């Protein structure tokens, strides 16, 4: 069986839309979406697993109350960040399943 791939679509468009809303309501006070995509984002995260990105966001954000959002909110923010970086949406939702997240590598 082929390993999961971000280029095959690891989240749904609806998740990314929800993540954009969560980002606007929760993250945008401190973070600009520009930080979340492009060469700077890829320099920091390329080669890392989506699981690492998810855990980082969940453990450190929001800055004034790390880990305080529902798990699904963190998943949708990760989906939004993936969409900002032009990883395509697919038909299967991204989940907080550690094994599945760790199997997804942020790479072009």
Buried (B, 14 or more C-beta within 10 A) or exposed (E): EEEBBBEEBBBBBEBBBBBBEBBEEBBEEEBEBEBBBEEEBBEEBEEBBBBBBBBBBBEEBBEEEEEEBEEBBBBBBBBBBBBBBEBEBBEBBBBBEEEBBBBBBBEE
